[in-house]
């Protein structure tokens, strides 16, 4: 088993999840079961899939969970952009979280590529 706490990918995804929760607190109450919920699920899904993948014995399973984490980060990236366009997220908040999501996407994708080359 791998130790997810030693992975930069997990650290970044975890940070993005925390920031997402902090930012969505400010969203309109009528979005609680809509965009807020969707974003929080995607945000939690990324680090959760990294953790679950690390607990798997096979390299193929590990890689599959990393793909799911990557997909969740991409989903969240879109949802944050949509939130900005809808006026739920101010430009400064978006500018704070967006580079962190991009970095998390790159690190997870790099980990996937490294596992493919094995």
C-alpha positions in Angstrom: 0.0 0.0 0.0 1.1 3.5 -0.8 1.0 6.4 1.7 -1.2 9.1 0.2 0.1 11.7 2.7 3.4 11.6 1.0 2.0 12.5 -2.4 2.0 16.1 -3.7 -1.0 15.3 -5.7 -3.0 14.5 -2.5 -1.8 17.6 -0.8 -2.9 19.8 -3.7 -6.2 18.1 -4.1 -6.9 18.4 -0.4 -6.1 22.1 -0.4 -8.4 22.6 -3.3 -11.2 20.7 -1.5 -10.8 23.0 1.6 -10.8 26.1 -0.5 -13.8 25.0 -2.4 -15.8 24.6 0.8 -14.6 28.0 2.0 -15.6 29.7 -1.2 -19.0 28.0 -1.7 -20.2 29.2 1.8 -20.7 32.6 0.1 -22.8 31.2 -2.7 -26.6 31.9 -2.9 -28.7 29.7 -0.6 -30.8 28.6 -3.5 -27.7 27.0 -5.0 -27.1 24.8 -1.9 -28.6 21.7 -3.6 -27.4 22.8 -7.1 -24.0 24.1 -8.0 -22.7 24.3 -4.4 -23.4 20.6 -3.8 -21.9 19.6 -7.2 -18.7 21.6 -6.6 -18.3 20.2 -3.1 -18.8 16.6 -4.3 -16.2 17.1 -7.1 -13.8 18.8 -4.7 -14.0 16.0 -2.2 -13.9 13.3 -4.9 -10.4 14.2 -6.1 -8.5 13.6 -2.8 -10.8 10.8 -1.9 -10.0 8.9 -5.1 -6.3 9.5 -4.6 -6.6 8.0 -1.1 -8.6 5.0 -2.3 -6.2 4.4 -5.2 -3.3 4.3 -2.8 -5.1 1.6 -0.8 -5.3 -0.7 -3.8 -2.8 -3.4 -4.4 -2.6 -3.3 -8.2 -1.0 -0.6 -10.3 -4.0 -0.7 -12.7 -6.4 0.0 -9.8 -4.2 2.8 -8.5 -4.0 4.4 -12.0 -7.8 4.0 -12.4 -8.5 6.0 -9.2 -6.0 8.6 -10.3 -7.9 9.0 -13.5 -11.1 9.6 -11.5 -9.4 12.1 -9.3 -8.1 13.9 -12.5 -11.7 13.9 -13.9 -13.1 15.4 -10.7 -10.5 18.2 -10.8 -11.4 19.0 -14.4 -15.1 19.0 -13.5 -14.5 21.3 -10.6 -12.4 23.6 -12.8 -15.3 24.0 -15.1 -17.7 24.6 -12.3 -15.5 27.3 -10.7 -15.4 29.1 -14.1 -19.2 28.9 -14.4 -19.5 30.2 -10.8 -17.4 33.2 -11.8 -19.5 33.9 -14.9 -22.7 33.6 -12.9 -21.4 36.1 -10.4 -21.3 33.6 -7.5 -17.5 33.8 -7.2 -15.6 37.1 -7.3 -12.5 37.5 -9.5 -10.1 37.5 -6.6 -11.4 34.3 -5.2 -11.3 32.7 -8.6 -7.7 33.9 -9.1 -6.8 32.4 -5.8 -8.1 28.9 -6.4 -7.7 28.5 -10.2 -3.9 28.2 -10.2 -4.1 25.6 -7.4 -6.5 23.5 -9.5 -4.3 23.8 -12.5 -1.3 22.7 -10.5 -3.3 19.8 -9.0 -4.4 18.7 -12.5 -0.8 18.8 -13.7 0.6 16.8 -10.8 -2.1 14.1 -10.9 -1.7 13.9 -14.7 2.1 13.6 -14.3 1.6 10.8 -11.8 -0.7 9.0 -14.2 1.8 9.3 -17.0 4.6 8.1 -14.8 2.6 5.0 -13.9 1.8 4.3 -17.6 5.5 4.2 -18.4 6.2 1.5 -15.8 
